[in-house]
C-alpha cells in the first residue's frame, strides 16, 4: 500500500508543481481575475472577471463559479460561442474555464468550471460511453447551459446543411457554413504548442469535407491539453483530430453571439471527452476512418476524407458526406436514379458489400445517402470489436431519369395443379415511358404436397427484407456470423422476389422458419417468445429476379390450388 501511495503521489506532484491552482474552496464573491481568449486572428487577449459567487451542487457533485465578464467586445457581444474553455486566473493562479452562459442575457454573466474538475479528465473513469445531456442550471425562469459549440462545416452544399441541421443542434452544436483548412489528419510536428486561451477546432470530418467544433484551450501540461470546460459529445475515450484555429470575425447575436473561425494546421488528437472538459495529446495522429467517394454522371468527381470513428457518429457523418457528394455533383431534384456500390472494410471480419439502386420521380438522394450508413450502423451497434470500421470505398452513378419499375401483374398457368405437375408463374413489371418487363419461373409441386390453396406473392426487396429480417428487432443476432449474414443478406432494390407460401402456423427462430412444429415443440416455443416468434405462414419455395440498372417497387398476391 505504501508503494502504491508513493506511486500516486509521484504521478501527481509534477502536475501540482508546474501548475499554480486557485482552489475552489478559496473562491469568494467580489474577487477579481483575468480571463484569456482570442477575439481576432490568433492573438490571445485578456478580459476581466468579477466573481459573483459559487453555485454548489450545480450538477452531480459539481460546482460552478458564477462571474461577470468585461473587456474587449464582451459589453456588446455578451459571452461568445467559442469562448468555451477560456482560462480564468485569480492572482495568476488558474481557477477554471468559462463553460456556461445564459441565452438572451443583457450582461456577460458566465459559469466557470473549476479547474479541479477539468483536471480529473486526465484520469477518466473506466466507462467509455457516457451519453450525458448538456449541463444546465435553472435559475428562476432562466437557464444557464453549456455554451453552445460553434460547428463549422466546409465543403457541404446548402441543402445538406438544411437537411441535417436539426440532428446537429440536437447534439449541442450551432452549425454554420465555414471555411475549414487543414485536410490532413497527420499532425504537423515541431510546431509551437497552443497556449491557454488559444482557439482550436476538434474535427469530426477532415478532407474534401470538413466538420470542426471550435473552442478554447484551458490548460497545457507537457504534450497534454485541456479545453472547452464542458463536454464535446460525452463519448468518453475517443480519437478525434484537432487543429489550431484562427478567429476571422465576431458576430453579435440577440440569442448568443459567436466567433467565426477557420482551422489551420493539425496539432494532435483529442483522446478524452467527458462532462467537465475534453483532453488530448499534441503530435498524435487520431485513429479515423478513411473514406473515398467517387460520383459519376454528367461530371466525374472524387472525394477523399477521414471520418471520426464512433459507434453512433460514424454512420451519421458518412451519410452527410454521401448526401453532399451526390447533391453537389448531379441534379438531384425531380426524377433521378442513383446506384451505390462499394464496401465497408472491418478490422477482423469480411467486408460489408454495398450494392444498391434507388429511383424516384421526386429525388432519390436521401435514401441513397443511407446505402452504406445502414449496414455500418448495424455493424457498430452489434458490439463486436471485429466489426470496427477500417475503410469505406463507394462508387456512385447518377442518372437524371427515374428507372423505377412497378409490380403490375402476377398470374399462374395453370392455377390448379396436382403434386408432381408443373406450373409457370409470371410477373409483369411496368417502367418508365410505358415499358414492360416480364419474368417467369417454373415450379414443380413436390410429391406429398397436401391439397389446398397456396399463396404466391411478387414483392419488391424492401417488403421482403422487412419480412425476412424483422426478427432482429426482438431477436438480435448473438454471433458474428449471424450479424454478417444480416448485413450481406439484404436484397438490393433491383430484386423482385416471387414467394410461394402456405397458411399454416409456425415459428421463426433467429431467422430460421419452423413450419407446423409438433404440438410438444410448439408448446416449448410458445413459452419462450423472446427466442421464437410466431409466424402465420411458412415458405414453400421462392425465386429472385433482378433488373439491370433499375429499382422495383410494389407487390401483388394470388392463390393457386393444389388438387388431389
N, C-alpha and C positions, 0 to 999 in steps of 0.2 A: 504493500500500500504506500510506503514511504517513497519507493521508487516511482510509482505511478504519479503521486502528488508532485514529486520533483520534476517529472517529465511535463506535466501540465503547466507547472509554474514556468519552466524553461520556455515552453511554447508561447506563453502569454507575455513574458517580460519584454521581448523585443518590441511588440506592438505598443505596450504601455510606455516604453522608454522613448519611442520615436514619435509618439502622438500625444500632444497635450490635450487632455479631455476635460471639458467642463461638465461635471456630473449633473444629472437631472435633479438630484437632491439639493443642489446649490442654486437652482434657478428660482428667482423671486420676481414678482411683479415690480416694474419700474426699472429693471436692469436694461442697459443698452448695449447693443453689439453691432457687428458688421457682417453683412452677407456678401457673397461673391457670385456673379453670374455674367453671362455675355448678352449685351444688348445690341451689339453691332459687330459684324465680322467675327474675329476670333479673340478680340481683346477682352480680358476679364475686367469687369467694372465692380466697384463697391456700391452697396446700398445700405441704408441704415435700418436697424431693427430695434424696436422697443418691445420688451416683454410685457405682456398683459396678464399672464398667469399660466397655470398648468391645469389642464383637464385630466384629472386622474381617472383611470379605468375607462378611457375613451373607447378601447377595444379590449379583446380578451388579454388581460394582464398587460395592457399597453397604455401609455400616457402620451398626450400631445401638448406641446408648448404653444400657447396662443400668443401671437405677436402682431404688431403693426409695422408694416414696411414703408419706407420712404426713400426718396432719392432717385436720380435718373428719370426715366419716363413713368415711374410707378404711380405718380399722382394722377396721370391721365389714363393710364392703361389698366391699373389695378394689378393683381397677381396674374402673371402671364403663363399660359400653357407653354411648356418648355423650360420653365424655371424649376420643375421638379428635381430635387436633388441639390439645389443651390446650397452650399455650406453656409452656416451661420456661426460666428465666433463671438465669444464674450471674453474680454481680457486676453485676446489672442489664443484662446482655447476653443476647440471645436465642440459646440454644444449640440448640433444636429443639422438637419436638412429641411428646407422648405418642401412640404409634401401635400398640404391640403389647402383648400380655399372655399369661399362662399361664392356661388353664382349670383350675378346681378348685384354684387356688393358695391357700395359707393366709395368705400375706402379699401385699400390693400391690406386686409386682415388675412393672415395666413396661419396654418397649422404647421409646426416644426416637429419632425420626427426626431426623438432623442438619439444621439449617436450611439449610445449603448445598445439600442435595439437594432440599429443598422449593422453594427459590427458582428452581431450574432449570425448574420448571413455567412460569415466565414466558417461557421460550424453548423451547416444546415441539418435539420432532423433527417432521419433515415427515410421517411416517406418521400417519394419522388414526385407526387402529384397532389396538389392541394385544392385546386378548383375553388378558390375563395372569391366571393364577390368583392368589388372595390370597397375600401373602408369608407365609412360615413359617420358623422356625428350630428345628431339632431339638436338644434338649439332654438327653442321657441318654434316658430314656423319655418325656419331656415335650416338648411343642411350644409354642413361643411364636409366636402367629399374630397377624395384624392383628386389632385389637379389632373384634368384630362390630358392624356398623352397625345400630342400632335403627331399624326401619322402621315408622312409624305409618301406619295405614290408617283413613280416615274415610269413613263412608257406605256401607261394604260389608256385606253380610249375612254371618252366621256361616258359612253353607255355602260362600260364596265364599272366605273365609279358609281353611277346611279343604281346599278343592279345590286352591288354588294355593300353599299353604304350602310344599310340597316344592320347587317351582320357585324361590320367593323365597329360601329358605335356600340353594339351590344357587348363587345369585348373591352369597352372602356376607352376607345380611341376617338379622336376627332380627325377624320380623314380630310386630306386636301391634296390637290394636284401639286406635285412638287417637282423639283429638278435634282435628282439624286445622282451623284457621280460615284466613281469607285466601283467598277463592275467586278473586280477580282475578289475572291473570298480569301486570298492569301494576304496576311498582314504584312505591311511594309516594315522591315526591320531597321534598327538604328535610327528611328525617329525619336524626337523628343517626346517623352510621355505626356499625356494630358495632365493638367493641374486642377486642383479643386476649383470649381467654378467654370471649367471648360464645358463646351457642348459636345455631346456625342450622339450618334444615330445607331440604334440597335436594329439590325436588318432581319426581316423575315424572308425577303427575296432579294437577290443580287443578280446582276447581269443585264440582259436586254430589258427586263422588267425590274423595278426596284420598289420595295416596300420597307420603309425605315421609320422607327419611332424615335422622336427627339427628346432628350432630357439632359440633365446637368450632372457632372461628376461631383460627388460629395467629398471623397477621400481617396488618396493614393498611398498605398503602402507597398513599397518594392514593385513587383510586377502585378500586384493585385489592385483593382479599383472597385469602389462602391459608388452607386449612382441612383438617381430617381427618388429615393426616400420613400417609395411605395412600390407595390408590385408592378411588373410589366404585364405578364399574363398569369402569374402564380402557377407556373408549371414545375416549380421545384428545380431539380437538377436538369440542366439543359445545355445546348450548344448553339449559340447564336452569334454570328459575326457582328462586330461593332466598329464604327469608323469615327474619325474626327468630323465635326460638323461646324459649318460657318453660318452665322445669322445674316440673312440678306435684308430683312426688314421686320418691323414690328407692326402688327395690325390691331389697333384698338377695337374692342367689340363690346356691345352692351351686356352680353352674357359673360363671356370670358375672353380676354384678349390673348393673342398668341404670337409666337415667333415664327417667321417664315425662314426656313434654313435649308441648306444644301449640304449633303455629306461629301466628305473628301476622302483621304487615304484611309485604308483599313488599318486598325490598330490591334485587334485581338478578338477574343471570344468571351461572351457572357456565359458563365457556367452555373450560376445560381439565380433563381428568380422566386422570391418569397414576398410575403405581405409587406415587410418593412423596407425592402430595398432589392436591388439587383447587384450582383457582384461578378467580376470576371477577371481574366488574365490578359496581360499585354503580350504581344508577339506570339499568340497562339492561334492556330488555324481551327476554325469551327468545323465540326463534322456535319456537313449539309448534304442534301440530295441533288446531284446533277440532273438537269432536265434539258432535253432538246426537243424542240417542236418545229416541224417543217410543214408549211402550208403551201399547197399547190392549187392553182386555179388560174385566173387571168394573170396573176403575178405570183412568182415563187419567192417565199421569204422564210429564211430560217431564224429561229430564236434559240438562244442558249442562256441558261440561268441556273442558279442554285437556290434551292428552297430549304427552309428550316425543317429539320427532322423532328416531328412531333406527332403523337398519336391522333390528335384532333385537328391540328393546324395544317399539316402537310396536304391532306386531300382538299381542304378548302382553298389553300393557296394555289394548288395545282389547277383547280377549277377556274380560279380568277385568271391565271396566266393563259389557259387554253381558250377561255371566253374572249379575252382581249386579242389573242393571236388571230382567231378566226374573224373577229369583228373588224380588226384593223386591215386585214388583207383582202376581204371579199365583201360584196354587197350581200348582207345577211337579212335585210328586211324583205318581206314578201316570200315568194316561192324559192326554195333552196333545198339542196341535198348535200349533206356533209358526211363523209366517210372518215372514220378514225381507225388507224391501225398502228400497232406498236407493241411494246411490252413494258412491264414493270419488273425490274430485277430485284431479287431479295438477297439477304445475306447468306442464308444457308438453305434455300429451297428453290425449286423450279420457278421460273418467272410466270407472272400472270400475263396471258396473251390478250391484247386489246384488239378486237376486230369487229367493228360495228358500223352501222349506217343509219342516218337519221334524215327523214324527208318530211317537209311540211309546206303548206301553202302560205303560212304566216311566219315562217322563220324556224329553222331547226337549231339555232345557235345554243340556246340554253340546255336542251337535253344532250347535245353533242359535247358540251363542255364538261359533262359528268361522266363521259365514257371511261376515263381512266380513274377518276376520283372514287367512283363507287366500289370497284374491286380493291383499290388501295385502302379505302376506309375500312372495308370489311376485314381485310388482312390485318390492319393495325389494331382494330378492335378485338380481334381474336386473342391477342395477348401472347402469341408465340414469338419468342425472340428470333427464330429462324426467318420470320417474315418482316424483319427490319428492312425498309426500302433502301436500295443502294444506287439505283439509277432508273430514270424513266426516259424512254425514247418513243416519240409519237410522230406519225406521218398523217397529215390531214389533206384531204382533197375536197374541194368545194365546187358545186355547180349551181348556177342561178335558175335551175328548173327543179320542180318537185317530182322526183321519181318515186312516187308513192302509189302502191297498188293496194286495192281493197278486195277482201274475200267476198265475191258476189254470188257464187253458186256452188252447191255441193249436191251430188247425186250418185247413186249406185246402180249398176246394171249387171245382173238383176238385183232387185232389192229383197228378194226372198230366196234363200238357198238352204241346202242341206249340208251336214258335215261331209267333208271331202270335196265339195264343189268350190268353184272359184267365182268371186265377184270382182268387178272393176269399179274402183272409187274415183270419181272425177271432181277436181277442184277448178273453179273458174275465177280468175283474178282480173279485175279491170284497172287500167292505169291511166296515165295522162293522155289527153287527146283521143280518148276512146279506144286505146289499145287494149287487147285482151291476151291473157296468157292462160293456158290450160295445162294442168298436171294430172297424171293418172297413176294409180297404183293398183296392182292385182293382189287380192288376198284370198288364200285358200282356207276355208273353215276347217280347223283341226278336227280329226276324228274324236268323237266323245264330247264335242261341244254341246251342252244342253240346249234344248229348244227354248225359244223366247226371243225377245227383242234386244238388240244391241244398239248402243248409241255411237254414232260416228260424228266427230267434230273436227272441223278445219279451223285452226286458230293461228293468230299471229304469235310471235315469240314472246312478247310481253305477257300475254294471257297465260301461256304455257309455263313460263318461268315462275310466275306467281303461284300457279297450281303445283308445280314440282318442287319449288324451294321455299314455299310459305312455311314449311315446318320449322325452318331455322329460327323463327320468332319465338316459338315455345320449346324447341329442341336445338339449342346452339350446338354446333359440332364440337366434339371434345378431343379430337385428334388432328394433327397437322394434315394427314391425307384427306380427311373429311373437309377441312377448310379449303384446300387446294381444289378438291372436286367441285365445290360450290363455285369458286372463283372462275375456274376454266370450263365449268359445265353449262353456264348460261348460254342459251341460244341467241345468236345475233338477230337483229330486226329484219334481215333479209330472208328469214326462215318462215316457211309455212309448215305447221305441224298437223298431221292427219292422224287422229287417235280413235281407236275402237275400244269401247269400254262397256262393261256390264253393270247394271244397277244391283249391286249386292254389297252388303255390309262388310267392311274390312277395317284394317288399321294401317297407319303409316308409322314406322319406327325408324327414326333418323334417316328419312328419305327412301326407305325400302318398303314396298307395299306387301301387306299380308292379307290377301283377299280371302274372305269367307273362312276364318280360322275355326277349328273345332270349338265347341262350347266351353270346354275346360280352359283352353288357351285364351279364348275371348274374355272369360271371367278374370283371368290374371291381368290381361292387358287393360281391361276396364278399370281395375283398381289402381293403375299407375298412369294417370292421364299426362303426367309430365314426360313420360317416355314413349307413350303410344297414343297417337291421335286418331280418332275415329274417321273413317272415310265412307262416303255414300256409294262410291263406285270403285271398281277395280279395272285396271288396264288389261286388255286382251292383246292388242297389237298397236303399233304406231309406225308412221312413215314421216320423214322430214324431206321437204323440198326447199331449194334455195334459189333465189332470184339474183342474177348478177347485177351488182351496182344499183340495187333498188331496195326499198323498205316495204314491208307489208303491214296492214292493219285490218282489223275486223275478225269476225268469227261466224260460222254457220254450223248448224247441227241437224242431222237427220237420224232416222232409225232404219235398221234393216232387220229382217226376221229370219231366225234360224228355225227351219222346219224339221220335223222328224224324218 
